[in-house]
Amino acid sequence: MGSSGGCGNVVGVLLAGGRARRMGGGDKCLLPLGGRPLLEHVIARARPQVATLVLNANGDPERFAAFGLPVVADTIEGFAGPLAGVLAGFDWALAEVPDARWLATFATDTPFFPQDLVGRLCEAVAGGRADLACARSSGRAHPVFGLWPVSLRDDLERAMREEGLRKIDRFTARYRLATVDWPVEEVDPFFNVNRAEDLRAAEARLREPG
């Protein structure tokens, strides 16, 4: 595992708690890409950027046993979206890595996200300039790719349980959010697999030289 610059030990959380309705249900992150599960590509990019990596997924954790990661389920019931995965990650970090002050979250359907993601998000919050950070490309924010202070754990649980809050941007709007831009060259680095044609496009990109 890597470390994350000025953030110290960062716990990475791979968010796979959704139901992949547009891909016919099931675990989108287990779909094959280039002969390996999509999740394996995501792990390979995330692992060097954080001190510890955990997978947020619901249902039987045994289906992910081959990846050798701790699996944590949502504590908010009813497939409450990525924020529920962030909360589950907070709880795991507080129990297992008590010196970790930050959580980095990653979508598990985005196989080409930047390898400097966590480092640049850490730079954006350094020195107290912001409370938390997320990625952006082509003017579009990607809040699932975020850096979250563990100190927000209780605020998040209260917002989800007492207010029924589910949208990431409604929660992050309550704090000083740094948004970090990545350039889009030939392909958006935050390209994600939502439909079968996206998976075919990702396969074609993998075959490209370099």
Backbone as a ProteinNet text record, in pm:
[ID]
protein_1_A
[PRIMARY]
MGSSGGCGNVVGVLLAGGRARRMGGGDKCLLPLGGRPLLEHVIARARPQVATLVLNANGDPERFAAFGLPVVADTIEGFAGPLAGVLAGFDWALAEVPDARWLATFATDTPFFPQDLVGRLCEAVAGGRADLACARSSGRAHPVFGLWPVSLRDDLERAMREEGLRKIDRFTARYRLATVDWPVEEVDPFFNVNRAEDLRAAEARLREPG
[TERTIARY]
84.1	0	87.6	37.9	112.2	72.3	133.6	88.7	42.9	-0.7	-69.4	-21.1	109.2	164.1	126.4	80.9	52.5	-68.2	-141.6	-260.6	-229.1	-106.7	-75.9	-140.6	-180.8	-247	-387.8	-411.5	-544.2	-606.7	-729.8	-804.4	-880.1	-856.7	-927.3	-1050.6	-1161.6	-1287.4	-1336.2	-1346.9	-1398.9	-1550	-1624.6	-1770.4	-1839	-1884.6	-1951.7	-2086.4	-2150.1	-2274.3	-2400	-2388.4	-2507.4	-2559.9	-2666.5	-2732.4	-2716.9	-2643.3	-2611.3	-2734.3	-2839.4	-2963.2	-2943.7	-2860.2	-2845.7	-2765.3	-2698.6	-2626.9	-2703.3	-2830.6	-2912	-2902	-2850.9	-2838	-2710.5	-2693.1	-2572.6	-2454.7	-2336.2	-2215	-2144	-2163.5	-2098.7	-1947.7	-1891.9	-1746.1	-1684.7	-1768.2	-1715.3	-1721.3	-1773.9	-1775.7	-1632.4	-1608	-1471.8	-1432.3	-1310.2	-1250.5	-1107.3	-1077.1	-941.6	-901.3	-998.7	-968.7	-959.1	-984.5	-981.3	-1106.9	-1153.9	-1271	-1241.9	-1342.8	-1331.8	-1272.7	-1316.1	-1267.9	-1116.6	-1060.8	-915.6	-838.6	-890.3	-828	-835.4	-949.6	-969.6	-875.4	-865.3	-775.4	-631.4	-590	-451.7	-419.6	-518.4	-496	-506.7	-596.9	-620.2	-514.4	-470.2	-386	-258.8	-184.4	-61.7	-86.9	-212	-241.4	-284.4	-308.3	-361.1	-283	-300.4	-233.1	-306.4	-438.4	-523	-640.7	-687.7	-796.7	-905.5	-1030.4	-1144.8	-1253.5	-1335.9	-1441.7	-1576.8	-1654.5	-1791.2	-1885.6	-1950.4	-2044.4	-2146.7	-2266.9	-2374.3	-2396.3	-2467.1	-2488.8	-2374.8	-2366.1	-2267.7	-2126.5	-2041.4	-1905.8	-1817.2	-1857.7	-1773.1	-1748.6	-1840.1	-1820.3	-1700.4	-1648.2	-1529.8	-1404.5	-1413.6	-1304	-1172.5	-1179.3	-1056.8	-973.2	-1032.5	-959.2	-880.9	-907.7	-829.9	-845.6	-961.3	-985	-1091	-1083.1	-1196	-1319	-1435.3	-1560.2	-1652.4	-1699.8	-1790.2	-1922	-2030.8	-2164.4	-2214.3	-2312.6	-2378.2	-2442.3	-2438	-2511.4	-2647.1	-2663	-2793.3	-2860.3	-2978.2	-3041.2	-3106.5	-3130	-3208.5	-3129.1	-3002.7	-2920.9	-2926.8	-2873.9	-2888	-2786.7	-2710.2	-2620.3	-2480.1	-2395.7	-2254.6	-2230.9	-2317	-2296.2	-2300.9	-2384.1	-2388.7	-2256.3	-2192.9	-2061.4	-1954.1	-1965.1	-1870.8	-1884.5	-2008.4	-2032	-1977.8	-2000.4	-1946.8	-1794.3	-1735.1	-1589.5	-1538.1	-1609.7	-1572.9	-1570	-1675	-1684.1	-1571.6	-1541.2	-1432	-1299.3	-1276.2	-1149.3	-1132.3	-1237.4	-1227.9	-1196.4	-1248.6	-1225	-1089.9	-1047.6	-930.7	-804.2	-817.7	-701.2	-722.1	-717	-756.4	-672.1	-551.8	-471	-500.3	-589.6	-623	-717.2	-681.6	-765.9	-849.8	-816	-881	-927.6	-1036.4	-1091.1	-1089.3	-1039.9	-1049	-1147.7	-1240	-1339.1	-1319.6	-1349.9	-1331.1	-1454.7	-1499.2	-1602.2	-1537.6	-1616.3	-1560.3	-1599.8	-1651.9	-1684.5	-1603.8	-1494	-1413.1	-1268.4	-1235.1	-1107.3	-983.6	-1000.7	-884	-862.4	-914.4	-903.8	-756.6	-725.4	-585.3	-506.6	-379.3	-291.7	-236.3	-261.6	-223	-345.2	-456.4	-582.5	-570.5	-530.2	-530.5	-426.9	-310.9	-207.7	-254.7	-323	-370.4	-487.2	-573.2	-681.3	-624.3	-519.2	-453.7	-391.8	-330.6	-272.7	-380.9	-499.3	-607.4	-659.5	-644.4	-692.5	-579	-456.3	-340.3	-349.7	-304.8	-300.6	-437	-539.6	-673.2	-741.9	-695.2	-757.2	-899.3	-929.1	-1063.3	-1089.6	-1217.4	-1254.3	-1247.3	-1280.6	-1279.8	-1262.1	-1240.4	-1207.9	-1270.8	-1296.8	-1341.3	-1282	-1292.7	-1234.9	-1335.2	-1279.4	-1361.8	-1288.3	-1363.9	-1306.6	-1412.7	-1368.8	-1460.1	-1573.3	-1541.4	-1641.1	-1742.5	-1724.3	-1819.6	-1754.3	-1817.3	-1763.4	-1787.9	-1696.1	-1707.1	-1700	-1811.3	-1805.6	-1775.5	-1795.5	-1763.2	-1611.4	-1534.7	-1389.2	-1356.2	-1358.6	-1346.2	-1248.6	-1212.6	-1128.3	-1207.4	-1230.4	-1322.7	-1252	-1263.4	-1207	-1293.2	-1227.4	-1299.3	-1382	-1341.6	-1413	-1556.9	-1592.8	-1729.9	-1824.9	-1774.2	-1853.1	-1989.9	-1990.3	-2116.2	-2210.8	-2155.9	-2238.2	-2307.9	-2233	-2288.7	-2398	-2372.7	-2476.3	-2603.9	-2587.6	-2704.2	-2781.5	-2709.2	-2774.4	-2850.9	-2794.3	-2859.1	-2976.1	-2958.5	-3064.5	-3176.4	-3140	-3240.9	-3303	-3223.6	-3274.5	-3309.8	-3268.5	-3291.5	-3206.3	-3096.5	-3011	-2941.2	-2941.6	-2882.1	-2784.1	-2791.6	-2707.2	-2575.8	-2465.8	-2332.9	-2318.6	-2358.2	-2329.9	-2411.6	-2524.4	-2600.9	-2528.4	-2459.1	-2383.4	-2255.6	-2180.7	-2052.9	-2071.7	-2189.1	-2215.7	-2216.3	-2222.7	-2224.3	-2083.8	-1983.2	-1844.1	-1765.1	-1640.3	-1552.8	-1498.3	-1548.8	-1513.1	-1413.2	-1298.1	-1201.6	-1231.3	-1239.4	-1264.1	-1138.3	-1083.1	-954	-978.2	-925.3	-948.1	-841.9	-888.5	-798.4	-826	-720.2	-740.5	-799.7	-877	-927.5	-848.4	-771.6	-694.4	-775.2	-735.1	-816.5	-944.3	-934.5	-1049.9	-1055.4	-1175.7	-1192.4	-1138.3	-1046.8	-993.5	-1100.6	-1215.7	-1323.2	-1435.2	-1401.5	-1493	-1540.2	-1672.9	-1721.2	-1810.2	-1818.7	-1891.4	-2033.2	-2129	-2269.7	-2349.6	-2306.9	-2382.3	-2286.5	-2344.3	-2262.4	-2168.7	-2216.3	-2129.6	-2010.6	-2029	-1916.3	-1808.9	-1852.8	-1757	-1678.1	-1746.7	-1676.6	-1576.6	-1613.6	-1522.5	-1399.4	-1420.5	-1308.7	-1216	-1273.6	-1192.1	-1105.2	-1164.3	-1089.4	-976.3	-1002	-897.3	-782.5	-816.1	-710.1	-618.1	-675	-595.5	-504.9	-529	-448.1	-304.4	-206.7	-67.1	-44.8	30.9	63.6	-48.2
-119.9	0	124.8	230	354.8	443.4	561.6	663.1	782.1	886.5	992	1131.3	1148.9	1282.4	1344.8	1469.1	1545.7	1500.2	1400.6	1354.1	1242.4	1194.2	1082.4	954.1	868.4	743.5	772.3	745.6	763.4	625.6	609.4	486.3	503	412.4	415.5	327.5	379.2	303.6	290.8	167.9	139.2	123.3	209.8	214.2	123.9	8.5	-88	-128	-35.4	-69.3	-54.8	-9.1	14.6	-111.5	-95.1	-212.1	-223	-130.9	-141.5	-167.8	-91.5	-116.9	-108.4	-13	7.2	-104.6	-187.8	-303.6	-432.7	-419.3	-537.2	-589.5	-509.4	-552.4	-629.8	-676.6	-751.3	-659.7	-719.9	-645.5	-598.4	-472.3	-417	-431.4	-415.3	-416.3	-553.8	-659.1	-792.8	-826.6	-735.4	-759.3	-767.1	-853.7	-866.9	-749.4	-702.8	-598.7	-639.9	-668.2	-711.7	-841.4	-929.2	-1057.8	-1055.1	-939.1	-928.5	-855.5	-880.7	-805.3	-655.5	-577.8	-431.6	-387	-452.3	-416.4	-431.8	-529	-549.2	-430.5	-373.7	-254.1	-137.2	-123.8	-14.9	-31	-153.4	-179.8	-145.2	-182.9	-157.6	-8.2	75.3	220.8	280.1	228.4	287	245.8	120.7	66.6	148.4	190.8	267.4	406.4	452.9	590.4	603.4	490.1	494.2	398.6	414.8	328	195.4	199.4	81.9	92.2	-23.1	-23.5	-118.2	-71.7	-151.2	-139.4	-243.3	-246.5	-231.6	-133	-116.8	-187.4	-294	-369.4	-435.2	-453.5	-515.4	-659.4	-737.4	-877.7	-965.6	-1085.5	-1185.2	-1138.6	-1113.2	-1065.5	-1170.3	-1298.4	-1405.5	-1391.5	-1324	-1310.8	-1223.7	-1151	-1067.9	-1127.2	-1250.7	-1308.9	-1310.9	-1329.5	-1341.8	-1214.1	-1101.3	-974.8	-947.5	-1022.8	-1011.4	-880.6	-816.3	-688.6	-705.7	-626.8	-622.8	-570.7	-629.2	-586.4	-532.6	-409.1	-348	-313.6	-349.3	-321.1	-186.2	-130.4	-7.9	-32	67.9	61.6	130	212.3	271.3	175	128.6	26	84.8	-3.6	33.6	90.3	48	96.5	249	312.1	457.2	537.6	473.1	545.1	561.6	636.3	648.2	704	795.3	850.9	742	640.6	529.8	454.7	444.3	381.4	463.3	596.4	684.5	663.9	658.4	639.1	504.6	399.4	267.6	271.6	346	361.1	434.9	539.3	611.5	515.9	436.8	346.8	244.1	191.7	93.4	159.9	279	348.5	377	423.4	456	331.9	217	93.1	30.5	38.5	-38.8	44.5	171.7	257.7	388.5	381.5	497.3	622.3	608	728	791.3	730.8	787	905.2	1016.6	1136.6	1156.5	1082	1105.2	974.5	986.3	877.9	923.6	840	867.5	768.1	817.3	728.3	719.7	600.4	571.3	499	537.1	459	330.4	222.2	94.5	61.9	161.4	141	235.2	286.3	389.3	339.5	264	192.1	274.4	400.9	478.8	605.9	609.3	731.9	764.2	890.7	934.6	866.9	840.8	778.5	878.9	1007.9	1110.4	1168.1	1095.9	1146.1	1186.1	1092.3	1119.1	1226	1221	1320.8	1462.1	1478.7	1613.6	1658.1	1566.1	1602.4	1642.8	1571.7	1608	1747.1	1778.3	1911.9	2019.3	1987.8	2086.2	2118.2	2023.4	2049.5	2085.5	2084.2	2108.9	2246.1	2252.2	2379.6	2435.5	2348.8	2394	2481.8	2477.7	2563.2	2518.7	2390.7	2337.8	2226.1	2193.6	2085.7	1949.4	1946.8	1822.3	1855.9	1754.2	1779.9	1673.2	1710.9	1612.4	1646.6	1551.2	1565.5	1628.2	1686.9	1743.5	1730.1	1709.7	1713.1	1766	1839.3	1899.7	1977.1	2045.3	2125.1	2044.9	1912.7	1826.3	1769	1789	1735.5	1585.7	1516.5	1372.3	1349.3	1374.7	1374.1	1239	1130.4	998.1	981.9	1057	1059.8	1175.2	1144.5	1250.7	1218.4	1322.2	1311.3	1370.4	1287.8	1320.6	1314.5	1416.9	1406.2	1313	1222.8	1126.6	1199.1	1321.9	1400.1	1433.6	1413.4	1440.9	1323.5	1216.4	1094.2	1118.4	1184.5	1203.3	1296.6	1400.6	1491.8	1415.2	1324.9	1250.5	1155.2	1085	992	1068.5	1181.6	1260.7	1307.2	1355	1403.2	1290.4	1171.1	1059.3	1004.3	989.1	925.5	1023	1144.8	1238.3	1323.5	1352.7	1438	1358.9	1231.5	1151.9	1196.1	1265	1318	1202.9	1209.5	1102.2	1152.7	1278.6	1327.9	1383.4	1337.1	1378.6	1530.3	1591.7	1735.3	1819.4	1768.3	1841.8	1836	1726	1717.1	1800.6	1785.4	1857	2007.5	2053.6	2198	2264.9	2186.3	2242.6	2278.2	2242	2258.8	2331.2	2363	2425.3	2313	2307	2199.2	2249.5	2183.7	2212.3	2119.4	2174.8	2093.8	2097.7	1981.5	1971.2	1924.1	2000.8	1971.6	1879	1784.9	1702	1728.8	1735.8	1759.7	1637.6	1663	1555.3	1561.4	1456.6	1452.9	1373.9	1251.3	1176.4	1123.9	1085.3	1029.9	1093.1	1113.1	1163.3	1058.9	1097	998.1	942.1	1011.6	963.9	896.9	854.3	772.8	653.8	633.2	519.7	427.6	305.3	200	194.1	244.6	239.2	141.6	124.4	41.9	-50.8	-146.3	-244.6	-176.2	-69.1	-1.7	66.8	109.6	168.3	63.4	-58.3	-166.4	-195.8	-192.3	-214.2	-101.5	22.6	135.9	121.3	74	53	-56.5	-162.6	-270	-214.3	-129.6	-71.4	16	90.3	176.1	92.4	-18.9	-104.9	-159	-180.4	-237.6	-134.2	-6.3	97	92.3	112.7	113.8	222.4	187.7	286.2	314.2
0	0	0	-58.6	-60.6	54.7	56.8	152.3	71.9	138.8	66.6	102.7	93.5	110.3	241.8	236.1	355.6	434.2	387.1	458.9	557.8	561.8	650.6	600.3	692.4	654	603.2	477.4	419.2	399.9	445.2	420.4	289.1	195.2	67.7	72.3	22.2	21.2	-122.8	-169.3	-302.4	-291.1	-356.1	-339.8	-442.7	-395.6	-483.7	-425.6	-353.7	-284.7	-367.6	-492.6	-574.9	-640.2	-719.2	-778.3	-929	-991.6	-1135.5	-1222.4	-1199.8	-1274.6	-1425.3	-1470.5	-1615.7	-1681.7	-1599.2	-1654.1	-1624.4	-1587.4	-1562	-1420.3	-1329.4	-1190.6	-1166.2	-1044.3	-1009.9	-981.9	-977.1	-941.8	-1067.9	-1099.8	-1218.7	-1211.4	-1089.6	-1075.8	-1100.7	-1110.6	-1139.3	-1288	-1369.5	-1514	-1567.2	-1667.7	-1719.8	-1809.1	-1790.1	-1874.4	-1901.7	-2028.7	-2063.2	-1993.7	-1972.1	-1911.1	-1759.4	-1697.9	-1551.2	-1506.1	-1385.3	-1338.1	-1335	-1365.5	-1360.1	-1226.2	-1119	-985.4	-972.8	-1041.5	-1032.3	-1090.3	-1197.7	-1255.8	-1157.3	-1091	-994.9	-875.4	-823.3	-710	-746.8	-867.3	-909.7	-910.5	-941.6	-941.9	-802.3	-722.1	-589.4	-486.9	-490.8	-383.9	-358.7	-462.2	-435	-377.2	-381.6	-341.7	-195.5	-128	8.9	98.1	228.7	324.6	339.7	332.7	353	258.1	209.4	112.3	161.7	151.9	194.6	88.5	76.4	-24.3	43.7	-0.7	49	-47	0.9	-81.4	9.7	-43	33.2	-14.1	67.1	31.7	79.2	21.6	65.1	30.6	131	100.8	35.4	40.1	-13.7	-163.6	-232.3	-377.5	-410.9	-311.9	-332.7	-266.8	-219.6	-140.6	-217.7	-348.7	-428.8	-428.6	-393.2	-398	-269.2	-165.1	-42	32.2	17.8	86	194.2	301.5	395	321.1	350.4	287.6	396.3	379.3	476.7	407.4	473.3	419.9	471.1	401.5	447.6	584.8	669.7	796.2	783.1	679.9	646.7	549.2	580.1	496.9	372.9	275.4	158.6	42.6	24.4	-87.4	-94.3	8.7	26.3	-54.6	-141.1	-230	-174.3	-247.1	-209.4	-70	-23.5	110	216.7	196.7	292.3	292.6	175.7	168.1	236.6	224.9	295.4	446	494.1	637.2	684.1	605.5	640.5	644.5	551.5	550	672.3	712.3	834.7	954.5	967.7	1082.9	1081.5	963.1	953.1	988	935.3	961.3	1110.4	1175	1317.3	1400.8	1358.3	1432.7	1402.2	1275.9	1231.5	1212.5	1181.3	1156.6	1233.6	1367.4	1447.3	1426.1	1368.1	1343.2	1207	1129.3	997.4	1014.6	953.3	960.7	834.3	728.7	599.3	537	461.2	381.8	236	147.4	4	-56.9	-137	-197	-347.8	-400.1	-542.1	-595.2	-714.9	-783.7	-836.1	-840.2	-886.8	-1030.5	-1102.7	-1244.5	-1333.2	-1279.8	-1348	-1356.5	-1461.6	-1461.6	-1493.4	-1533.2	-1578.3	-1494.8	-1372.3	-1292.7	-1263.1	-1234.1	-1226	-1112.9	-1144.2	-1045.2	-944.4	-968.3	-871.1	-800	-804	-749.9	-603.3	-517	-373.2	-337.9	-401.1	-374	-403.5	-516.3	-552.6	-465.2	-425.9	-334.7	-198.7	-155.4	-28.6	-35.6	-148.8	-165.1	-152.6	-202	-203.1	-62.8	29.8	166.4	261.8	210.5	296.5	362.2	485.6	556.7	591.4	585.5	624.6	522.2	395.6	293.4	259.6	283.5	257.5	357.4	375.2	466.7	399.4	271.3	195.3	48	-34.6	-175.4	-264.1	-389.3	-488.2	-624	-715.6	-849.2	-946.1	-1053.6	-1159.8	-1291.7	-1400	-1535.3	-1630.6	-1731.3	-1829.8	-1763.1	-1652.4	-1583.4	-1503.9	-1497.3	-1426.6	-1302.7	-1188.3	-1062.9	-1054.3	-987.1	-964.1	-812.8	-742.9	-596.9	-535.2	-611.1	-556.7	-542.5	-622.2	-606.7	-512.3	-383.7	-285.3	-174.3	-101	17.8	133.6	235.4	343.2	477.6	562.8	696.9	782.6	853.7	937.7	1044.6	1076.6	1178.7	1138.6	1010.4	966.3	989	1046.9	1060.1	1126.2	1241.5	1314.1	1238.9	1176.6	1095.6	983.9	918.9	806.4	853.4	962.1	1010	1047	1113.4	1153.3	1030	927.8	805.7	735.6	735.5	666.3	746	875.1	956.3	993.5	1027.5	1076.7	966.5	862.5	754.3	628.7	624.5	504.3	387.1	414.2	306.6	233.1	100.1	19.5	-86.8	-124	-234.1	-181	-241.9	-195.4	-200.5	-312.3	-325.6	-226.8	-182.1	-80.1	54.9	79.7	205	196.7	88.7	79.9	71.6	26.1	17	154.3	260.1	395.1	445.1	366.5	410.3	301.1	332.5	231.9	144.1	23.3	-69.3	-172.2	-181.4	-288.2	-405.5	-524.7	-644.6	-731	-758.4	-827.3	-970.4	-1066.5	-1208.3	-1266.5	-1349.5	-1429.4	-1576.7	-1656.5	-1799.6	-1868.8	-1971.3	-2056.5	-2185.4	-2209.2	-2334	-2436.3	-2465.8	-2562.7	-2498.9	-2372.3	-2301.2	-2162.7	-2113.7	-1977.3	-1879.3	-1787.9	-1694.1	-1600.3	-1590.6	-1504.4	-1584.2	-1706.8	-1787.9	-1704.1	-1700.5	-1621.6	-1703.8	-1657.6	-1728.8	-1673.7	-1752.1	-1712.3	-1796.7	-1922.8	-2017.6	-2090.7	-2160.8	-2231.7	-2331.2	-2397.5	-2495.4	-2427.5	-2300.6	-2226.9	-2201.2	-2170.9	-2147	-2274.9	-2389.2	-2517.1	-2543.3	-2510	-2528.4	-2437.7	-2315	-2222.6	-2274.8	-2331	-2390.5	-2503.3	-2587.6	-2699	-2646.6	-2541	-2485.7	-2428.8	-2365.8	-2310.2	-2418.5	-2536.3	-2646.1	-2713.7	-2685.1	-2749.5	-2697.2	-2784.9	-2738.4	-2633.9	-2529.1	-2427	-2331.5
[MASK]
++++++++++++++++++++++++++++++++++++++++++++++++++++++++++++++++++++++++++++++++++++++++++++++++++++++++++++++++++++++++++++++++++++++++++++++++++++++++++++++++++++++++++++++++++++++++++++++++++++++++++++++++++

